[in-house]
């Protein structure tokens, strides 16, 4: 076959073009990020069906979700490969579970004052700190409930509306549900006398940072109910928040005769605390010098058996253990101290309403207010016990109707 000069020129041009493209492809691969998922031991150990929401569910732990690969996680910072291999050989994790508070710090940081004597005023000690409180002791003492629920709530702001929503829906007809509040007594005195379902702490309502009142609310609830519920029927305490819907019947079916001592939506391995100053839920080395947090159950809802509660109160662990500003981590510290392992169920306790990318993106974005999250799915309580982040009275009622209608 004879090729004319034009054809030969075209062939040479195509050959040169192909060669250039091969060179471009060869060197471009050094700069284009790969989409291959990691398969090292760290990622295998972290494999769990709920991990795409792990950082959002447990905001205190040091895990970052890769932007490009949401199913894989970065290796722990400041650890080289040799240190990680040695760490995996040793299953012992240093936590703060057995650290005690300092007795000289037994001074309340609250600026509130006891303004007048009250027949239901008492004192208890949590983490070397005297806590003045008031509670409806007659109601607690005479309760025949096997599960008593403590609902953390704010005295002011949206707190009263949330409490009214809970009273009108899932807590209606149940005398074993108590709201744990703090702040000025004058803000809640009328409500306290009217409903007899508030436990009030004479503490400032501080929710964030290393002065948070939330651990004191949770631990005071444990101490108060255990000491004063003397009817002999108590089997479990359950802690939740006032923006949660709790199916109490399903909770009873899950817990009673289950053998669980510490149950909820819990971590399955030890994680490091957040330390970076830019992170909202960070903790300083001064307050928590240990390298790892214990296993713990997320605060939207967790149960503690009477055996676990007895250990915390009767063995003075609530009085003596070192304060931690995160109430769910605090109970994990006490669980490890008492020798109890958490039992977890991600499916029945829902911290968030959806797994859709639109919500997840906002959940992991620290600059986005949770109130801005829109387009939540239609309420459903099918196969759930707790649904957190129920925003309005209408939303709470819609979840309640779903329990009644099995939707």
C-alpha positions as a Markdown table, in Angstrom:
| # | Residue | x | y | z |
|---|---|---|---|---|
| 1 | Unk | 0.0 | 0.0 | 0.0 |
| 2 | Unk | 1.5 | 3.4 | -1.0 |
| 3 | Unk | 0.8 | 6.4 | 1.2 |
| 4 | Unk | 0.9 | 9.9 | -0.2 |
| 5 | Unk | 2.7 | 12.6 | 1.7 |
| 6 | Unk | -0.4 | 14.1 | 3.2 |
| 7 | Unk | -1.4 | 10.7 | 4.7 |
| 8 | Unk | 2.1 | 10.2 | 6.1 |
| 9 | Unk | 2.0 | 13.6 | 7.7 |
| 10 | Unk | -1.3 | 12.9 | 9.3 |
| 11 | Unk | -0.1 | 9.6 | 10.8 |
| 12 | Unk | 3.0 | 11.2 | 12.2 |
| 13 | Unk | 0.8 | 13.9 | 13.8 |
| 14 | Unk | -1.5 | 11.3 | 15.4 |
| 15 | Unk | 1.5 | 9.4 | 16.7 |
| 16 | Unk | 3.0 | 12.5 | 18.3 |
| 17 | Unk | -0.4 | 13.5 | 19.8 |
| 18 | Unk | -0.9 | 10.0 | 21.4 |
| 19 | Unk | 2.6 | 10.1 | 22.8 |
| 20 | Unk | 2.0 | 13.5 | 24.4 |
| 21 | Unk | -1.3 | 12.3 | 25.9 |
| 22 | Unk | 0.4 | 9.2 | 27.5 |
| 23 | Unk | 3.0 | 11.5 | 29.1 |
| 24 | Unk | 0.3 | 13.8 | 30.4 |
| 25 | Unk | -1.6 | 10.9 | 31.9 |
| 26 | Unk | 1.5 | 9.4 | 33.4 |
| 27 | Unk | 2.5 | 12.5 | 35.3 |
| 28 | Unk | -1.0 | 13.8 | 36.0 |
| 29 | Unk | -1.8 | 10.8 | 38.2 |
| 30 | Unk | 0.8 | 12.0 | 40.7 |
| 31 | Unk | -1.3 | 15.1 | 41.3 |
| 32 | Unk | -4.9 | 13.8 | 41.0 |
| 33 | Unk | -6.2 | 12.6 | 44.4 |
| 34 | Unk | -7.1 | 8.9 | 44.3 |
| 35 | Unk | -10.6 | 7.7 | 45.1 |
| 36 | Unk | -9.4 | 4.4 | 46.5 |
| 37 | Unk | -10.7 | 3.7 | 50.0 |
| 38 | Unk | -8.3 | 2.9 | 52.8 |
| 39 | Unk | -8.1 | -0.7 | 54.0 |
| 40 | Unk | -5.6 | -0.5 | 56.8 |
| 41 | Unk | -6.2 | -1.9 | 60.2 |
| 42 | Unk | -7.4 | 1.4 | 61.6 |
| 43 | Unk | -10.3 | 1.5 | 59.2 |
| 44 | Unk | -11.2 | -2.2 | 59.7 |
| 45 | Unk | -11.3 | -1.5 | 63.4 |
| 46 | Unk | -13.7 | 1.4 | 62.8 |
| 47 | Unk | -16.0 | -0.4 | 60.5 |
| 48 | Unk | -19.6 | 0.0 | 61.7 |
| 49 | Unk | -22.9 | 0.6 | 60.0 |
| 50 | Unk | -23.5 | 3.8 | 62.0 |
| 51 | Unk | -20.0 | 5.4 | 61.4 |
| 52 | Unk | -21.1 | 8.0 | 58.8 |
| 53 | Unk | -22.9 | 9.6 | 61.7 |
| 54 | Unk | -20.3 | 8.8 | 64.4 |
| 55 | Unk | -18.9 | 12.3 | 64.7 |
| 56 | Unk | -22.3 | 13.9 | 64.9 |
| 57 | Unk | -23.6 | 11.4 | 67.4 |
| 58 | Unk | -20.5 | 11.5 | 69.7 |
| 59 | Unk | -19.3 | 15.2 | 69.3 |
| 60 | Unk | -16.7 | 14.9 | 72.1 |
| 61 | Unk | -14.4 | 12.4 | 70.4 |
| 62 | Unk | -11.5 | 12.9 | 68.0 |
| 63 | Unk | -12.7 | 11.6 | 64.7 |
| 64 | Unk | -12.8 | 13.5 | 61.4 |
| 65 | Unk | -14.9 | 12.4 | 58.5 |
| 66 | Unk | -13.0 | 12.7 | 55.1 |
| 67 | Unk | -14.8 | 15.1 | 52.8 |
| 68 | Unk | -14.2 | 13.0 | 49.8 |
| 69 | Unk | -14.6 | 9.6 | 51.5 |
| 70 | Unk | -17.3 | 9.7 | 54.2 |
| 71 | Unk | -16.9 | 6.0 | 54.9 |
| 72 | Unk | -13.2 | 6.2 | 55.8 |
| 73 | Unk | -11.5 | 8.0 | 58.7 |
| 74 | Unk | -8.2 | 9.7 | 59.1 |
| 75 | Unk | -5.6 | 8.0 | 61.3 |
| 76 | Unk | -5.1 | 9.4 | 64.8 |
| 77 | Unk | -3.0 | 12.5 | 64.8 |
| 78 | Unk | 0.6 | 12.7 | 66.1 |
| 79 | Unk | 1.0 | 8.9 | 65.9 |
| 80 | Unk | 3.5 | 7.3 | 63.5 |
| 81 | Unk | 3.0 | 3.8 | 62.2 |
| 82 | Unk | 5.3 | 2.2 | 64.6 |
| 83 | Unk | 3.5 | 3.7 | 67.6 |
| 84 | Unk | 0.1 | 2.6 | 66.3 |
| 85 | Unk | 1.3 | -1.0 | 65.9 |
| 86 | Unk | 2.6 | -1.0 | 69.5 |
| 87 | Unk | -0.7 | 0.6 | 70.7 |
| 88 | Unk | -2.8 | -2.2 | 69.1 |
| 89 | Unk | -0.8 | -4.8 | 70.9 |
| 90 | Unk | -1.8 | -3.3 | 74.2 |
| 91 | Unk | -5.5 | -3.3 | 74.8 |
| 92 | Unk | -5.2 | -1.2 | 78.0 |
| 93 | Unk | -6.4 | 2.4 | 77.5 |
| 94 | Unk | -5.7 | 5.1 | 80.0 |
| 95 | Unk | -8.9 | 6.9 | 80.9 |
| 96 | Unk | -9.9 | 9.2 | 83.8 |
| 97 | Unk | -12.3 | 6.7 | 85.3 |
| 98 | Unk | -10.5 | 6.3 | 88.6 |
| 99 | Unk | -9.4 | 9.9 | 89.1 |
| 100 | Unk | -10.8 | 11.6 | 92.1 |
| 101 | Unk | -11.7 | 15.2 | 92.7 |
| 102 | Unk | -9.8 | 17.4 | 95.1 |
| 103 | Unk | -11.5 | 18.0 | 98.5 |
| 104 | Unk | -10.3 | 21.6 | 98.7 |
| 105 | Unk | -12.4 | 22.3 | 95.6 |
| 106 | Unk | -15.6 | 21.6 | 97.6 |
| 107 | Unk | -17.0 | 25.0 | 97.0 |
| 108 | Unk | -19.9 | 25.7 | 94.7 |
| 109 | Unk | -19.1 | 27.8 | 91.7 |
| 110 | Unk | -22.7 | 29.0 | 91.6 |
| 111 | Unk | -23.4 | 32.6 | 92.4 |
| 112 | Unk | -27.0 | 31.8 | 93.4 |
| 113 | Unk | -28.1 | 32.1 | 97.0 |
| 114 | Unk | -30.6 | 30.2 | 99.1 |
| 115 | Unk | -33.1 | 33.0 | 99.6 |
| 116 | Unk | -35.4 | 31.4 | 102.1 |
| 117 | Unk | -36.0 | 28.1 | 104.0 |
| 118 | Unk | -37.9 | 25.5 | 102.1 |
| 119 | Unk | -39.2 | 22.1 | 103.5 |
| 120 | Unk | -37.8 | 20.2 | 100.4 |
| 121 | Unk | -34.4 | 21.8 | 100.4 |
| 122 | Unk | -31.5 | 19.3 | 100.7 |
| 123 | Unk | -27.8 | 19.1 | 100.0 |
| 124 | Unk | -25.9 | 16.4 | 98.1 |
| 125 | Unk | -22.2 | 16.2 | 97.0 |
| 126 | Unk | -21.2 | 15.6 | 93.4 |
| 127 | Unk | -17.5 | 15.5 | 92.5 |
| 128 | Unk | -16.4 | 17.2 | 95.8 |
| 129 | Unk | -19.0 | 20.0 | 95.2 |
| 130 | Unk | -22.0 | 20.6 | 97.5 |
| 131 | Unk | -25.2 | 21.0 | 95.5 |
| 132 | Unk | -28.2 | 22.6 | 97.1 |
| 133 | Unk | -31.5 | 21.2 | 95.5 |
| 134 | Unk | -35.2 | 20.8 | 95.9 |
| 135 | Unk | -37.3 | 17.8 | 94.9 |
| 136 | Unk | -40.8 | 16.5 | 95.4 |
| 137 | Unk | -39.8 | 13.8 | 97.9 |
| 138 | Unk | -43.2 | 12.5 | 98.7 |
| 139 | Unk | -43.9 | 11.7 | 95.0 |
| 140 | Unk | -40.5 | 10.1 | 94.5 |
| 141 | Unk | -40.9 | 8.0 | 97.6 |
| 142 | Unk | -44.4 | 6.7 | 96.8 |
| 143 | Unk | -43.7 | 6.0 | 93.1 |
| 144 | Unk | -44.3 | 2.4 | 92.1 |
| 145 | Unk | -42.5 | 2.8 | 88.8 |
| 146 | Unk | -39.8 | 0.3 | 87.8 |
| 147 | Unk | -38.2 | 2.8 | 85.4 |
| 148 | Unk | -37.8 | 6.4 | 86.5 |
| 149 | Unk | -37.0 | 8.9 | 83.8 |
| 150 | Unk | -34.9 | 12.1 | 84.3 |
| 151 | Unk | -35.3 | 14.8 | 81.6 |
| 152 | Unk | -32.7 | 17.5 | 81.4 |
| 153 | Unk | -34.4 | 20.8 | 80.7 |
| 154 | Unk | -33.7 | 24.5 | 80.9 |
| 155 | Unk | -35.5 | 26.6 | 83.5 |
| 156 | Unk | -36.2 | 29.5 | 81.1 |
| 157 | Unk | -36.1 | 30.0 | 77.3 |
| 158 | Unk | -37.7 | 27.1 | 75.4 |
| 159 | Unk | -37.6 | 24.9 | 78.5 |
| 160 | Unk | -41.2 | 25.5 | 79.8 |
| 161 | Unk | -42.6 | 24.9 | 76.3 |
| 162 | Unk | -40.6 | 21.7 | 75.9 |
| 163 | Unk | -41.8 | 20.4 | 79.3 |
| 164 | Unk | -45.4 | 21.2 | 78.5 |
| 165 | Unk | -45.0 | 19.2 | 75.2 |
| 166 | Unk | -43.6 | 16.2 | 77.0 |
| 167 | Unk | -46.3 | 16.3 | 79.7 |
| 168 | Unk | -49.0 | 16.4 | 77.0 |
| 169 | Unk | -47.6 | 13.5 | 75.0 |
| 170 | Unk | -45.2 | 10.7 | 76.0 |
| 171 | Unk | -45.1 | 11.5 | 79.8 |
| 172 | Unk | -48.9 | 11.9 | 80.1 |
| 173 | Unk | -50.2 | 9.6 | 82.8 |
| 174 | Unk | -46.7 | 8.6 | 84.0 |
| 175 | Unk | -45.7 | 9.8 | 87.4 |
| 176 | Unk | -42.1 | 8.5 | 87.1 |
| 177 | Unk | -40.9 | 11.3 | 84.8 |
| 178 | Unk | -39.0 | 14.2 | 86.3 |
| 179 | Unk | -37.5 | 17.4 | 84.8 |
| 180 | Unk | -34.1 | 18.4 | 86.0 |
| 181 | Unk | -33.6 | 22.2 | 86.0 |
| 182 | Unk | -31.3 | 24.8 | 87.4 |
| 183 | Unk | -31.2 | 28.6 | 87.4 |
| 184 | Unk | -33.0 | 31.1 | 89.7 |
| 185 | Unk | -35.6 | 29.5 | 91.9 |
| 186 | Unk | -38.1 | 32.3 | 91.1 |
| 187 | Unk | -38.1 | 31.2 | 87.4 |
| 188 | Unk | -39.6 | 27.8 | 88.2 |
| 189 | Unk | -41.2 | 28.1 | 91.7 |
| 190 | Unk | -44.8 | 28.3 | 90.4 |
| 191 | Unk | -44.3 | 25.4 | 88.0 |
| 192 | Unk | -42.6 | 23.4 | 90.7 |
| 193 | Unk | -45.6 | 23.7 | 93.0 |
| 194 | Unk | -48.1 | 23.1 | 90.2 |
| 195 | Unk | -46.8 | 19.9 | 88.7 |
| 196 | Unk | -44.5 | 18.4 | 91.3 |
| 197 | Unk | -42.3 | 16.9 | 88.6 |
| 198 | Unk | -39.3 | 19.2 | 88.8 |
| 199 | Unk | -36.0 | 18.6 | 90.5 |
| 200 | Unk | -34.3 | 22.0 | 90.9 |
| 201 | Unk | -30.5 | 22.5 | 91.4 |
| 202 | Unk | -29.3 | 25.8 | 92.9 |
| 203 | Unk | -26.8 | 26.2 | 90.1 |
| 204 | Unk | -26.3 | 28.5 | 87.1 |
| 205 | Unk | -27.7 | 27.3 | 83.8 |
| 206 | Unk | -24.4 | 26.9 | 81.9 |
| 207 | Unk | -24.4 | 24.3 | 79.1 |
| 208 | Unk | -21.1 | 24.7 | 77.3 |
| 209 | Unk | -17.4 | 24.8 | 78.3 |
| 210 | Unk | -15.7 | 23.4 | 81.3 |
| 211 | Unk | -18.3 | 24.9 | 83.8 |
| 212 | Unk | -21.3 | 23.0 | 82.4 |
| 213 | Unk | -24.1 | 22.2 | 84.8 |
| 214 | Unk | -25.3 | 19.2 | 82.7 |
| 215 | Unk | -23.1 | 16.6 | 84.6 |
| 216 | Unk | -24.4 | 17.9 | 87.9 |
| 217 | Unk | -28.0 | 17.6 | 86.7 |
| 218 | Unk | -27.6 | 14.0 | 85.5 |
| 219 | Unk | -25.6 | 12.9 | 88.6 |
| 220 | Unk | -27.9 | 14.7 | 91.1 |
| 221 | Unk | -30.9 | 13.0 | 89.5 |
| 222 | Unk | -29.2 | 9.6 | 90.0 |
| 223 | Unk | -28.4 | 10.4 | 93.6 |
| 224 | Unk | -31.7 | 12.0 | 94.6 |
| 225 | Unk | -34.0 | 9.3 | 93.1 |
| 226 | Unk | -31.9 | 6.4 | 94.3 |
| 227 | Unk | -31.8 | 7.7 | 97.9 |
| 228 | Unk | -35.5 | 8.7 | 98.1 |
| 229 | Unk | -37.3 | 6.0 | 96.0 |
| 230 | Unk | -37.8 | 3.6 | 98.9 |
| 231 | Unk | -40.8 | 1.7 | 97.6 |
| 232 | Unk | -38.5 | -1.2 | 96.4 |
| 233 | Unk | -39.8 | -1.3 | 92.9 |
| 234 | Unk | -37.0 | 0.7 | 91.1 |
| 235 | Unk | -35.1 | -1.3 | 88.5 |
| 236 | Unk | -33.7 | 1.4 | 86.1 |
| 237 | Unk | -33.0 | 5.1 | 85.8 |
| 238 | Unk | -33.2 | 6.5 | 82.3 |
| 239 | Unk | -31.8 | 9.9 | 81.3 |
| 240 | Unk | -33.0 | 11.9 | 78.3 |
| 241 | Unk | -33.5 | 15.5 | 77.1 |
| 242 | Unk | -36.6 | 17.6 | 76.8 |
| 243 | Unk | -36.3 | 17.6 | 72.9 |
| 244 | Unk | -36.6 | 13.8 | 72.8 |
| 245 | Unk | -39.6 | 11.6 | 72.4 |
| 246 | Unk | -39.5 | 8.5 | 74.5 |
| 247 | Unk | -41.8 | 5.5 | 73.9 |
| 248 | Unk | -42.1 | 4.4 | 77.5 |
| 249 | Unk | -43.8 | 1.1 | 76.7 |
| 250 | Unk | -41.1 | 0.1 | 74.3 |
| 251 | Unk | -38.5 | 1.2 | 76.8 |
| 252 | Unk | -40.0 | -1.1 | 79.4 |
| 253 | Unk | -40.2 | -4.0 | 77.0 |
| 254 | Unk | -36.5 | -3.4 | 76.1 |
| 255 | Unk | -35.1 | -3.0 | 79.6 |
| 256 | Unk | -37.1 | -5.1 | 82.1 |
| 257 | Unk | -35.7 | -8.6 | 82.5 |
| 258 | Unk | -33.0 | -7.7 | 79.9 |
| 259 | Unk | -30.0 | -7.9 | 82.2 |
| 260 | Unk | -28.6 | -4.6 | 80.8 |
| 261 | Unk | -26.7 | -2.5 | 83.3 |
| 262 | Unk | -25.8 | 0.4 | 81.1 |
| 263 | Unk | -27.7 | 0.7 | 77.8 |
| 264 | Unk | -28.0 | 3.2 | 75.0 |
| 265 | Unk | -26.4 | 4.4 | 71.8 |
| 266 | Unk | -22.8 | 3.8 | 72.9 |
| 267 | Unk | -19.2 | 3.9 | 71.6 |
| 268 | Unk | -17.8 | 0.4 | 70.8 |
| 269 | Unk | -14.1 | 1.4 | 71.2 |
| 270 | Unk | -12.0 | 4.0 | 73.0 |
| 271 | Unk | -11.5 | 7.4 | 71.4 |
| 272 | Unk | -9.3 | 10.4 | 72.2 |
| 273 | Unk | -10.9 | 13.6 | 73.4 |
| 274 | Unk | -11.0 | 16.7 | 71.2 |
| 275 | Unk | -8.2 | 19.0 | 72.1 |
| 276 | Unk | -7.9 | 21.7 | 69.4 |
| 277 | Unk | -9.0 | 25.2 | 70.6 |
| 278 | Unk | -11.2 | 25.6 | 67.5 |
| 279 | Unk | -13.5 | 22.7 | 68.4 |
| 280 | Unk | -16.7 | 23.4 | 70.3 |
| 281 | Unk | -16.5 | 20.2 | 72.5 |
| 282 | Unk | -12.8 | 20.3 | 73.3 |
| 283 | Unk | -11.4 | 19.6 | 76.7 |
| 284 | Unk | -8.1 | 20.9 | 78.1 |
| 285 | Unk | -5.3 | 18.7 | 79.5 |
| 286 | Unk | -5.7 | 20.4 | 82.8 |
| 287 | Unk | -9.2 | 19.2 | 83.2 |
| 288 | Unk | -8.7 | 15.8 | 81.5 |
| 289 | Unk | -5.0 | 14.8 | 81.2 |
| 290 | Unk | -5.7 | 11.2 | 80.2 |
| 291 | Unk | -5.3 | 10.0 | 76.6 |
| 292 | Unk | -8.7 | 8.3 | 76.1 |
| 293 | Unk | -12.3 | 8.6 | 77.0 |
| 294 | Unk | -14.0 | 5.5 | 78.3 |
| 295 | Unk | -16.8 | 3.7 | 76.5 |
| 296 | Unk | -19.9 | 5.7 | 77.0 |
| 297 | Unk | -23.5 | 6.1 | 75.8 |
| 298 | Unk | -24.6 | 9.3 | 74.0 |
| 299 | Unk | -26.8 | 11.6 | 76.0 |
| 300 | Unk | -30.0 | 11.5 | 74.0 |
| 301 | Unk | -31.1 | 8.6 | 76.1 |
| 302 | Unk | -29.4 | 5.9 | 78.2 |
| 303 | Unk | -30.4 | 3.5 | 81.0 |
| 304 | Unk | -28.7 | 2.6 | 84.2 |
| 305 | Unk | -29.6 | -0.5 | 86.2 |
| 306 | Unk | -30.2 | -0.4 | 90.0 |
| 307 | Unk | -26.9 | -2.3 | 90.4 |
| 308 | Unk | -25.0 | 0.4 | 88.5 |
| 309 | Unk | -26.8 | 3.2 | 90.4 |
| 310 | Unk | -26.1 | 1.5 | 93.7 |
| 311 | Unk | -22.4 | 1.3 | 92.9 |
| 312 | Unk | -22.3 | 5.0 | 92.0 |
| 313 | Unk | -24.1 | 6.1 | 95.2 |
| 314 | Unk | -23.5 | 3.6 | 97.9 |
| 315 | Unk | -19.7 | 3.4 | 97.1 |
| 316 | Unk | -19.4 | 7.2 | 97.1 |
| 317 | Unk | -18.2 | 7.3 | 93.5 |
| 318 | Unk | -20.6 | 10.2 | 92.7 |
| 319 | Unk | -19.0 | 12.2 | 95.5 |
| 320 | Unk | -15.4 | 11.4 | 94.8 |
| 321 | Unk | -14.9 | 11.1 | 91.0 |
| 322 | Unk | -13.4 | 13.9 | 89.1 |
| 323 | Unk | -15.7 | 16.3 | 87.3 |
| 324 | Unk | -16.0 | 16.1 | 83.6 |
| 325 | Unk | -18.0 | 18.7 | 81.7 |
| 326 | Unk | -19.7 | 16.2 | 79.4 |
| 327 | Unk | -22.6 | 14.4 | 81.2 |
| 328 | Unk | -22.6 | 11.4 | 78.9 |
| 329 | Unk | -18.8 | 10.9 | 79.2 |
| 330 | Unk | -19.2 | 11.3 | 83.0 |
| 331 | Unk | -21.5 | 8.4 | 83.2 |
| 332 | Unk | -19.1 | 6.4 | 81.0 |
| 333 | Unk | -16.3 | 7.2 | 83.5 |
| 334 | Unk | -18.5 | 6.0 | 86.4 |
| 335 | Unk | -19.5 | 2.8 | 84.5 |
| 336 | Unk | -15.9 | 1.9 | 84.0 |
| 337 | Unk | -15.1 | 2.7 | 87.6 |
| 338 | Unk | -17.9 | 0.4 | 88.7 |
| 339 | Unk | -17.0 | -2.4 | 86.2 |
| 340 | Unk | -20.0 | -2.1 | 83.8 |
| 341 | Unk | -19.7 | -2.4 | 80.0 |
| 342 | Unk | -22.2 | -0.5 | 77.9 |
| 343 | Unk | -24.7 | -2.3 | 75.7 |
| 344 | Unk | -25.5 | -0.4 | 72.6 |
| 345 | Unk | -28.4 | -0.2 | 70.1 |
| 346 | Unk | -28.1 | 2.4 | 67.4 |
| 347 | Unk | -31.4 | 1.4 | 65.8 |
| 348 | Unk | -33.7 | 2.1 | 68.7 |
| 349 | Unk | -32.2 | 5.3 | 69.9 |
| 350 | Unk | -32.1 | 7.9 | 67.2 |
| 351 | Unk | -29.9 | 11.0 | 67.8 |
| 352 | Unk | -30.9 | 12.5 | 64.4 |
| 353 | Unk | -33.9 | 12.3 | 62.1 |
| 354 | Unk | -32.3 | 11.2 | 58.8 |
| 355 | Unk | -29.2 | 9.9 | 57.2 |
| 356 | Unk | -29.7 | 12.1 | 54.1 |
| 357 | Unk | -26.6 | 14.0 | 53.0 |
| 358 | Unk | -28.4 | 17.4 | 53.3 |
| 359 | Unk | -28.8 | 16.9 | 57.1 |
| 360 | Unk | -25.4 | 15.2 | 57.6 |
| 361 | Unk | -23.6 | 18.0 | 55.8 |
| 362 | Unk | -25.0 | 20.5 | 58.3 |
| 363 | Unk | -24.5 | 18.3 | 61.3 |
| 364 | Unk | -20.8 | 18.0 | 60.7 |
| 365 | Unk | -20.4 | 21.7 | 59.8 |
| 366 | Unk | -19.6 | 23.4 | 63.1 |
| 367 | Unk | -20.7 | 26.8 | 61.7 |
| 368 | Unk | -24.2 | 25.7 | 61.0 |
| 369 | Unk | -26.8 | 26.2 | 63.7 |
| 370 | Unk | -28.9 | 23.1 | 64.3 |
| 371 | Unk | -32.0 | 25.2 | 64.1 |
| 372 | Unk | -31.3 | 25.9 | 60.5 |
| 373 | Unk | -31.5 | 22.3 | 59.5 |
| 374 | Unk | -34.6 | 22.0 | 57.3 |
| 375 | Unk | -36.6 | 19.4 | 55.3 |
| 376 | Unk | -36.6 | 16.8 | 58.1 |
| 377 | Unk | -38.6 | 13.7 | 57.2 |
| 378 | Unk | -42.1 | 12.9 | 58.3 |
| 379 | Unk | -42.1 | 11.8 | 62.0 |
| 380 | Unk | -42.1 | 8.1 | 62.6 |
| 381 | Unk | -41.5 | 6.0 | 65.7 |
| 382 | Unk | -41.7 | 2.6 | 64.1 |
| 383 | Unk | -39.1 | 0.3 | 65.8 |
| 384 | Unk | -37.7 | 3.2 | 67.8 |
| 385 | Unk | -37.6 | 3.9 | 71.5 |
| 386 | Unk | -36.1 | 7.4 | 71.5 |
| 387 | Unk | -36.1 | 10.1 | 68.9 |
| 388 | Unk | -34.0 | 13.1 | 69.7 |
| 389 | Unk | -34.2 | 16.5 | 68.1 |
| 390 | Unk | -37.9 | 16.9 | 68.2 |
| 391 | Unk | -38.2 | 20.6 | 67.7 |
| 392 | Unk | -41.7 | 21.9 | 68.4 |
| 393 | Unk | -44.9 | 21.0 | 70.2 |
| 394 | Unk | -46.5 | 20.0 | 66.8 |
| 395 | Unk | -43.4 | 17.8 | 66.1 |
| 396 | Unk | -43.7 | 16.2 | 69.5 |
| 397 | Unk | -47.4 | 15.6 | 69.0 |
| 398 | Unk | -46.8 | 14.1 | 65.6 |
| 399 | Unk | -44.4 | 11.6 | 67.1 |
| 400 | Unk | -46.8 | 10.8 | 69.8 |
| 401 | Unk | -49.6 | 10.2 | 67.2 |
| 402 | Unk | -47.2 | 7.8 | 65.4 |
| 403 | Unk | -46.8 | 5.7 | 68.5 |
| 404 | Unk | -50.6 | 5.6 | 68.9 |
| 405 | Unk | -51.1 | 4.8 | 65.2 |
| 406 | Unk | -48.0 | 2.6 | 64.8 |
| 407 | Unk | -46.7 | 4.7 | 61.9 |
